[in-house]
Amino acid sequence: MSAVVEQAREAVVRVRGMRNQFGTQVVHENLDLDLHRGEILGVVGGSGSGKSVLMRSIIGLNRAAAGSVQLFGEDVGPMSQAQRQRLDRRCGVLFQYGALFSSLSVAENIQVPMRELGGLSVPMMQRLAALKLALAGLPAGAGEKFPSQLSGGMIKRAALARALALDAELLFLDEPTAGLDPIGAAAFDQLILTLRDSLGLTVFLITHDLDTLHTICDRVAVLSQKRVLVADTLDNVARHPDRWIQDYFHGPRGRAAQLTASTQAGVVTP
Amino acid sequence: MNTHAHEADMAATTPGSFQGPDAQGRVQLSGDWTLAHATRLERALAALSAREAGVQRIDAQALGKVDTAGASLLLQLAGGAGLEQFDALAPRHARLLAAVAQADAEPLPAPVREGVGDFIAGIGAAVLAIWRDALRLVSFLGLLLATLPRVLVSPQRWRVAPWVVQIHQTGLNAVPIIALLTFLVGAVVAFLGATILREFGATLYTVDLIAFSFLREFGVLLTAIMVAGRSGSAFTAQLGSMKSREEIDAIRTLGMDPVQVLVVPRALALLVSLPLLTVLAMLSGILGGAVVCALALDISPMMYFSRIHDTLEVRHFWVGMSKAPLFALMIALIGCLEGFKVAGSAESVGKHTTSSVVQSIFVVILIDALAAVFFMEMGW
């Protein structure tokens, strides 16, 4: 039955039989993953399980040793540079440390992809940059600041604004809430959820944050033993018998996050 | 196959547009209001507002795709009334418009235009910056000179490994390039000397010219300039990226002194390697001259070296060598100080590296000129 549902939904990202290897160290072996349109997929796994490598392989920063990656239904393997760039414009990436260009102000950072696209007037770009800043929850005054003047949370928001500059349909987030205080992290989670609902984004989210998994992820993919061990709703994943998964979701932190999530749900329902 | 899909994709995008407003102020939307069509739509909207036509209702029945850029333009079309004005707005569009309307982007502050006053203020600021830089350099020199004896007297504070590594990098690794460079300059000086001195029948004096200039000036000067470019810049880049990654703060919090840990080994390394490289440069330059003399001027190597031996006093060597430690100290000092000045960005590292090389070469040539006057007055 679930197979029928799966087929009905469009896979924005489809990874089949991916193999990644650095020297003799095999990171991924025969890895399959689907990301459906409009969903937020949380990707978890222990340190060194290759979460970032998987993301880099999908967005084309890393070439997989074997296997295929389809983005928006097109196989990226045999693509020309120009075709690849056209797809890249539909993807936005938020790197773990923001990767804002340190010599440009925040507003200029957001305008970089717009300038690259060409054909937009300067007032239009200014206006869009201001809009993205506001969507990412930053005040307009943050636009003229430089990345070195921003706090950790503001860097993440600014980087998110840049990732959204060209109205990406598919958003890759590498540990978006790492290094944020719990309040900031919760606010960022809500921001992602709001943007997904209003802009119709599809989100690939690498995280260690159990609260993030509980509050915003539609499905959770667990990377373990060099492949995606299970990708399902959080409840189903948490029931998986694998030792690591059990430790992860039912350790002290996992239980605390679960408790918070259920209390929050309880508050919202009435 | 994919290309066809792409073309079909492009064909499927119908440019967004609007008709109206008609007599009742009704506007018909159509097509895709996306970034690709944003500039054209923006112009159309500007033209519309210039006509001051009142927009009452907006019919979104035939509206295609919308992204944030399009949503922002649609809200501009709607004016103050916002979402209320739209008829037949699809739910997904309504959500997007609501989000964009809620974001309620304040315009970015306009960039400040510079006037004549700012230009003059800029000159003043630049002069002050030079003065402050000079002060900082002098105080950093003082700091290093105060730290050095403290380190030297207590052997447990000697950082032998980093010191040797730095000597390797700044000295040994520079041997090929400095030997080659000075060899070539030696050859060039020989040609120059020969061309001019031949007219006076004094070709043999070419030997004096080469030996004299390399021992007193060229050997140490060329070496210092090369070292400033190679190692001074490396010091700045190393310390600069450490600074921007808070590594220098970490050194402080661990109870260590960054000057002791980072600057002293580098300064001591240059104090060893620059004089050694200078000797190499002198030899190599004289050798370059010897080759040209042998091949082009019929002065045999035997004659060349015995001429040097007979006419040249050893004090010329010491005049040249005496400048080497001074240059080494200044290059290390400027390189490290500029590294400590780096703040935050990658651009800052680049700026200070450039500044480090320019400053050290400037200071080296300045000291050399002053020294030349001094030695001349002293008759050395």
Interface residues (C-beta under 8 A of the other chain):
Chain A: E74 D75 P78 M79 Q83 R86 S102 S103 A107 L117 G119 L120 S121 P123 M124 Q126 R127 L128 A129 A130 L131 K132 L133 A134 L135 P139 A140 G141 G143 E144 F146 P147 S148 L164 L166 D167 T194 L195 D197 S198 L199 G200
Chain B: N2 T3 A5 H6 T34 L35 A38 T39 E42 D67 T68 A69 S72 R92 R95 L96 A98 A99 V100 A103 D104 A105 E106 P107 L108 P109 A343 G344 S345 A346 E347 S348
